[in-house]
Amino acid sequence: MGTAMLAAALAIVTVMLTTWVISVLIKNASIVDITWGLGFVVVAWTVRLTVEGDAARQNLLVALVTLWGLRLALYLAKRNLGHGEDFRYVLMRRKHGEKFPWVSLYTVFGLQGALMWAVSLPVQLGQADDGVSVGPVAVIGVVLWVIGFVFETVGDAQLARFKKDPANAGKVMDRGLWSLTRHPNYFGDAVQWWGIGLIAAEAGTAAIGLIGPVVMTVLLTRVSGVPMLEHSMAKRRPGYAEYVARTSAFVPRPPKKA
């Protein structure tokens, strides 16, 4: 397991340092958001090619992480590229001035790299343990992953279609999955990683990797996901308070009646 963890760490350092250099050259730290998904794909494949383990579990974990990471990266690339730097990094750049490139190395790229290593623990440990092959627990994990993938993919597609219609400018998206939860994409993201965590946990000692989905869920619900986005939306979208009052923040449920 130590080999898998070290290989993952080296892969992440390489990915994040490369992304940081590019961000300095093009003066856009937003590319780290695209690298977030791609980094997990690199980790999954690096560990797969580095350690011996149960081939069925290794292939399953690599396949699911690759699908998740590539879809997310492509979606964010299509949405973000060509639209300038995200306002979060613009504010940081203004605050730190000429020091921003060096500050971003550890506050943006270094921090996200450390979180990537923690979240990807089930992918690392699940591939390194060959004690038990794929069984019923892994099947449950796959079912969870599929549910999460549907929520994230459909939620993103519904939001993109909503934003594309000029008639919806300034309005709150409260249709489809967005009527059941204010963040179907974040919910789907978390559920997918709980599925990956279960697949890895069936191996036994790799259950330690459940730290990964815990970290991902906390990030999405308490740190950089729901809180940050909702703070921004409350300022920019009239009627968002009413949407919050009737719609679940994370776990899907029917909206409350007025």
Backbone torsions as a table, in degrees:
resi	resn	phi	psi	omega
1	MET	NA	-33.7	178.8
2	GLY	-60.5	-37.7	179.3
3	THR	-64.4	-42.5	179.5
4	ALA	-63.4	-42.5	-178.6
5	MET	-67.1	-39.2	178.2
6	LEU	-68.6	-42.8	179.0
7	ALA	-61.1	-40.5	179.0
8	ALA	-65.1	-42.3	-179.8
9	ALA	-62.1	-44.6	179.7
10	LEU	-64.6	-39.2	178.5
11	ALA	-63.3	-42.9	-178.7
12	ILE	-66.7	-42.5	177.8
13	VAL	-59.2	-43.2	179.5
14	THR	-63.0	-46.3	-179.0
15	VAL	-63.5	-46.2	-175.7
16	MET	-71.6	-38.4	177.3
17	LEU	-64.7	-41.6	178.0
18	THR	-62.5	-44.4	179.5
19	THR	-64.5	-39.4	178.9
20	TRP	-62.0	-45.4	179.2
21	VAL	-59.1	-45.5	179.1
22	ILE	-62.2	-41.4	-178.9
23	SER	-63.3	-35.7	177.9
24	VAL	-67.8	-41.7	-178.0
25	LEU	-66.6	-39.3	-177.2
26	ILE	-98.4	-1.2	179.3
27	LYS	55.7	50.0	179.6
28	ASN	-150.7	102.3	-179.3
29	ALA	-78.4	-8.9	-177.6
30	SER	-62.5	-20.4	-177.7
31	ILE	-64.2	-15.4	177.6
32	VAL	-63.1	-28.8	179.5
33	ASP	-65.5	-37.7	177.4
34	ILE	-70.5	-39.0	-179.4
35	THR	-66.8	-23.8	-179.0
36	TRP	-54.2	-51.6	179.5
37	GLY	-68.9	-42.8	-178.4
38	LEU	-63.3	-34.5	-179.2
39	GLY	-60.3	-40.0	178.7
40	PHE	-65.8	-35.7	177.3
41	VAL	-63.7	-43.6	178.2
42	VAL	-61.9	-42.9	178.7
43	VAL	-60.8	-48.1	-177.4
44	ALA	-58.9	-46.8	-178.6
45	TRP	-71.9	-35.2	178.2
46	THR	-62.2	-46.9	179.2
47	VAL	-65.6	-40.0	-179.7
48	ARG	-58.9	-38.6	-177.3
49	LEU	-87.2	-4.1	-175.0
50	THR	-106.4	-38.3	-172.7
51	VAL	-115.6	158.7	174.1
52	GLU	-95.8	141.8	179.0
53	GLY	-167.2	-167.6	176.7
54	ASP	-70.3	116.5	-173.5
55	ALA	-60.3	-38.0	-178.8
56	ALA	-63.7	-45.0	179.9
57	ARG	-68.7	-41.1	178.5
58	GLN	-58.3	-48.8	-178.4
59	ASN	-64.1	-38.1	-179.8
60	LEU	-65.8	-47.8	-179.9
61	LEU	-62.2	-44.6	-179.7
62	VAL	-63.0	-42.1	-178.8
63	ALA	-63.5	-46.7	-177.7
64	LEU	-67.5	-41.6	178.8
65	VAL	-66.7	-38.1	179.2
66	THR	-64.5	-44.9	178.0
67	LEU	-61.7	-45.4	-179.9
68	TRP	-63.5	-50.1	-174.3
69	GLY	-67.1	-42.9	-179.6
70	LEU	-68.3	-41.3	178.5
71	ARG	-61.1	-45.4	-179.4
72	LEU	-64.0	-45.2	-178.8
73	ALA	-63.3	-43.5	179.9
74	LEU	-65.9	-40.1	179.3
75	TYR	-62.7	-46.8	-178.7
76	LEU	-69.3	-34.8	177.5
77	ALA	-63.9	-44.6	179.3
78	LYS	-64.3	-37.6	-177.3
79	ARG	-77.7	-36.8	-169.4
80	ASN	-99.7	-37.2	-173.6
81	LEU	-63.3	133.9	179.7
82	GLY	90.1	0.4	-178.5
83	HIS	-113.5	16.3	177.6
84	GLY	80.7	-179.3	-177.7
85	GLU	-78.6	140.8	179.2
86	ASP	-58.7	145.5	-174.8
87	PHE	-59.2	-28.9	179.3
88	ARG	-61.7	-43.9	-178.8
89	TYR	-78.4	-28.2	175.0
90	VAL	-62.2	-44.7	178.9
91	LEU	-63.8	-40.8	178.4
92	MET	-65.1	-39.7	-179.6
93	ARG	-64.3	-40.8	177.7
94	ARG	-64.6	-40.0	-177.2
95	LYS	-66.7	-42.6	-172.9
96	HIS	-98.8	-11.8	176.8
97	GLY	59.5	-131.7	-176.8
98	GLU	-66.6	-18.1	180.0
99	LYS	-81.6	-9.9	-173.8
100	PHE	-53.6	-44.9	-179.6
101	PRO	-53.9	-42.1	-179.2
102	TRP	-75.3	-37.1	177.4
103	VAL	-64.3	-40.5	-179.2
104	SER	-66.2	-24.8	-178.9
105	LEU	-58.5	-39.0	-179.2
106	TYR	-105.4	-30.7	-178.0
107	THR	-81.2	-24.1	179.9
108	VAL	-109.6	-64.1	-173.2
109	PHE	-75.4	-42.2	178.7
110	GLY	-65.9	-44.2	-179.5
111	LEU	-64.5	-45.9	-180.0
112	GLN	-65.9	-32.4	176.7
113	GLY	-65.0	-41.9	178.7
114	ALA	-64.8	-41.3	178.1
115	LEU	-66.2	-38.2	177.7
116	MET	-60.8	-41.0	179.6
117	TRP	-63.8	-42.5	-179.0
118	ALA	-68.1	-45.7	-178.1
119	VAL	-65.4	-34.9	-176.9
120	SER	-82.4	6.4	-179.7
121	LEU	-53.5	-43.0	178.9
122	PRO	-62.8	-31.9	178.2
123	VAL	-70.5	-36.2	178.8
124	GLN	-70.6	-56.4	-173.6
125	LEU	-72.2	-35.9	180.0
126	GLY	-64.2	-28.7	179.2
127	GLN	-83.3	-21.2	-175.3
128	ALA	-90.8	-11.2	-177.5
129	ASP	-104.1	122.1	-179.7
130	ASP	-113.5	22.5	-176.8
131	GLY	-68.4	-39.5	-177.3
132	VAL	-132.6	139.5	179.4
133	SER	-85.5	179.9	-178.8
134	VAL	-62.7	130.6	-177.7
135	GLY	-142.1	-155.8	-175.1
136	PRO	-62.6	-35.2	179.3
137	VAL	-64.4	-40.4	178.4
138	ALA	-65.1	-35.5	177.7
139	VAL	-62.2	-42.5	176.8
140	ILE	-61.5	-40.6	178.5
141	GLY	-61.2	-41.2	179.1
142	VAL	-65.1	-41.6	178.5
143	VAL	-60.5	-44.9	177.7
144	LEU	-60.4	-44.2	-179.0
145	TRP	-60.3	-43.6	-179.4
146	VAL	-62.9	-43.2	178.1
147	ILE	-59.8	-46.5	179.3
148	GLY	-63.3	-41.0	-179.9
149	PHE	-62.6	-40.8	178.4
150	VAL	-63.3	-46.4	-179.6
151	PHE	-61.6	-45.6	-177.1
152	GLU	-68.7	-46.0	-176.7
153	THR	-68.2	-49.4	-179.4
154	VAL	-66.2	-40.7	179.0
155	GLY	-60.6	-46.0	177.8
156	ASP	-62.6	-41.2	-179.2
157	ALA	-66.0	-41.9	179.2
158	GLN	-64.1	-41.4	179.8
159	LEU	-66.8	-41.9	179.3
160	ALA	-62.0	-41.7	179.2
161	ARG	-66.6	-38.1	178.9
162	PHE	-63.9	-45.4	-178.7
163	LYS	-68.3	-27.4	-177.3
164	LYS	-70.1	-23.9	-178.8
165	ASP	-83.5	115.7	-179.2
166	PRO	-57.4	-26.5	-179.1
167	ALA	-66.2	-17.3	-177.9
168	ASN	-95.8	4.6	-178.5
169	ALA	-56.4	126.2	179.1
170	GLY	80.9	-3.3	-178.4
171	LYS	-91.0	164.2	178.3
172	VAL	-94.0	130.6	177.1
173	MET	-76.3	112.2	-178.3
174	ASP	-135.8	30.9	-178.0
175	ARG	-113.3	166.9	176.9
176	GLY	57.9	-135.0	179.2
177	LEU	-63.9	-24.7	-179.2
178	TRP	-71.7	-8.3	173.7
179	SER	-86.7	-15.2	-178.9
180	LEU	-97.8	-29.7	178.9
181	THR	-152.2	143.6	-179.1
182	ARG	-72.6	-12.0	-177.8
183	HIS	-142.9	67.9	-179.9
184	PRO	-62.7	-30.3	178.7
185	ASN	-69.6	-42.5	178.1
186	TYR	-67.7	-41.6	177.3
187	PHE	-59.2	-46.5	179.0
188	GLY	-61.5	-39.7	178.3
189	ASP	-58.4	-49.5	-178.5
190	ALA	-63.3	-44.3	-178.2
191	VAL	-63.5	-37.6	177.7
192	GLN	-61.1	-41.5	-178.8
193	TRP	-73.8	-27.7	172.5
194	TRP	-68.6	-34.9	175.1
195	GLY	-63.4	-45.3	177.9
196	ILE	-62.6	-38.8	178.7
197	GLY	-63.3	-39.9	178.5
198	LEU	-66.2	-40.9	179.1
199	ILE	-59.0	-42.9	179.6
200	ALA	-71.1	-39.3	-174.8
201	ALA	-63.2	-25.7	-180.0
202	GLU	-61.4	-21.9	-179.6
203	ALA	-70.6	-17.4	178.5
204	GLY	110.8	-95.0	-177.9
205	THR	-64.4	-23.9	179.8
206	ALA	-69.5	-4.4	176.8
207	ALA	-61.6	-19.6	174.9
208	ILE	-57.7	-27.6	-179.0
209	GLY	-65.6	-9.8	176.4
210	LEU	-63.5	-12.6	171.6
211	ILE	-56.1	-34.8	-177.7
212	GLY	-58.2	-57.9	179.0
213	PRO	-64.3	-28.7	175.9
214	VAL	-63.2	-47.3	179.4
215	VAL	-62.2	-44.4	179.8
216	MET	-60.6	-44.3	-179.0
217	THR	-64.2	-42.8	178.4
218	VAL	-63.6	-42.3	178.5
219	LEU	-59.3	-45.2	-175.7
220	LEU	-72.6	-35.0	-174.2
221	THR	-97.6	-21.8	-172.9
222	ARG	-123.3	-17.0	-171.7
223	VAL	-119.5	-89.0	-170.3
224	SER	-97.9	-4.8	-177.3
225	GLY	-94.9	-97.2	-175.3
226	VAL	-56.7	-52.6	-175.7
227	PRO	-58.8	-46.7	-176.8
228	MET	-65.7	-43.9	-178.2
229	LEU	-68.4	-42.0	-177.3
230	GLU	-68.4	-33.3	176.2
231	HIS	-62.0	-40.6	179.1
232	SER	-71.3	-43.5	-177.1
233	MET	-65.3	-36.8	-179.2
234	ALA	-61.0	-29.6	-179.8
235	LYS	-83.2	-32.1	-169.8
236	ARG	-100.6	-15.8	-172.9
237	ARG	-121.9	107.9	173.3
238	PRO	-60.5	138.0	179.9
239	GLY	89.1	0.0	-178.2
240	TYR	-69.3	-32.5	179.0
241	ALA	-61.6	-40.0	178.2
242	GLU	-66.8	-37.7	177.3
243	TYR	-63.2	-42.4	178.7
244	VAL	-62.7	-40.0	-176.4
245	ALA	-65.3	-30.4	-175.1
246	ARG	-104.9	-10.0	-172.1
247	THR	-119.9	135.9	178.4
248	SER	-58.6	142.2	-178.6
249	ALA	-72.5	-32.8	-172.0
250	PHE	-141.3	-65.8	-178.0
251	VAL	-74.2	125.9	-176.5
252	PRO	-61.2	139.3	173.6
253	ARG	-160.9	158.5	177.4
254	PRO	-58.5	143.1	-179.4
255	PRO	-65.5	149.5	177.2
256	LYS	-70.2	145.5	177.1
257	LYS	-77.3	147.0	-179.4
258	ALA	-62.8	NA	NA
